[in-house]
């Protein structure tokens, strides 16, 4: 994406003001898009890249529409609770969200494809989804539910644990683990773990109190939520991993339809251009998280192909099978995704 440092700095003030004006924008909706997410807030150049992606989106959209379309960013679930955001986008009660798609699995079963264990093995394969059959099926399904994907963002992840490492399936036995999706939980249960269900912004408290032994989440969340303060072991996603999550920037179809065609085009163009930034930032965090945890005294582990295949065998027999049996739509999504392998 062509976003010069000068353009970002010039627009930073406007974006900051827009963000700080949160309550007014949320209430008035005076030409402004509200973008909500659960991750820690920062600036255009510092902090969680998912927040930065949203801010860059706001800056560029305002610039390209000559101020006709503004956007305000609400980090840390400050506008509404994490799990409520997808439903709100569907109903037009929330304009936009950068949202872990599988969080919507209880409402729309097909969205669990966004965190299907061991299905997406690399950023390269994840990037193919958008224009492949699986991406077209997923986009059509979401469109029918009132949701449009603006930016396709994939993230690798791993496992942080308090007492002992979680690397191989045998390591899971007896641990209380947060997987992040119904399907991830199924794989963990088959390996002998007990599962805990909660958003990533609640992991710290659960691990701190001992309610949870280990947590799976993205590399960026491991950094942003400062789990190195309590975790003694980290299995990274920088080599091989069964944990790849689709965390797209989405917009309400109802809200999108009310925008002039020229503004719709800008929204989708900026969203597409930001996908490169998202992938590069996610990759950088895969490396950075290992350094941060090692510096804090944690032991760091990398998964190899042999261990990944052990997890994939379990995933195929549990999560994949269960997902495909849910509906024809789910089966079609899984079959289309496997064509990219």
C-alpha positions, 0 to 999 in steps of 0.5 A: 500500500502506498502510504507515505510517512508524511501522509500518515503524520498529516492525517494522524491528528485527524484520526486521533481527534476522531478516535477521542470523539468516540461518544459523539460519533457513536451517538450521532453517526454524523458521516462517521464509521465506528470501528470496534475491536477487542485489542489494546489501543495505540497509534498509527505507528506503535502498538498492536498492529490490528489497532494500527490497521484500523487507524491506517484504514481511517486515515486513508479513507478520510484522505481519499474521500477528502474528508467526506467519510471519517472513521473512529476507532474504539479499541479494547472493546470500549464501544461494546463487548467483544462477543457482541460485535459480530451480531451488531455488525450483522444488524447494522448496529455497529459499522465495522469491526476487526473481529476474530471470525471464529468467535461468531461460531455460536451464531454462524457455524460456518465462521469456525472455518476461520480457526480450523486446526491444522487446515491453514499451514502458512500465510501463503496459503491463507492469502490464497483464500480471498480469490479462491473457491473457499474465499468466494463461498465464505464471502457469499455466506457472510454477505447473506448474513449481512457482513462484508469482508473489507480486509483479509487478515490471517495470523499465526499463533501458538501456546503460552503455558504456566506450568509445563510446555504444550508442544505435542499432543501428549503434552495436552493431557490434564491441562486446562487450555483455551483453544480459541474456537469450538473446533480447536477445543475439539482437537484439544479434548481428543488430546486429553486437555480440558478446555476453557472458553473466553475471548483473548482479552480475558486470558491474562486474568484466567492464567493469573488466577490458575483457572487456566494452565495454557492458552492458544492465541495469536502471536500479536495477542501474546505480546499485547496482553503481556502474558510473558509476565505469567507464562513460563513456556511458549510454543511459537508459530514462527516455524510450523503451527496448527493455529492460523486464525482469520481476523478480518476487518468487516463492515455491516452490509446495511451500513455499506449499502448506504454509502455512495458508490464512490465511498464504497469503492474507497473502503474496499480499495483501502481494505485490500491494500492494507492486507499486505501490511497485515501479513507483514506485521503478523509475521514480524510478531511471530518472531518478536514474541519469541524474543520477548518471552525469552527475555522474560525468562520463558522457555521457547519452543518451535514446532516442526513438521512431524509434530504438526502432522500428529496434531493434523491427524487428530484435527482431521478425525475430530474437528474437520469431521464434525465441521463437515457434518454440520451442514452442506455449507460447512462441508463445501467450505472445508472441501474448498479449503482442502483444495489449496493444500 
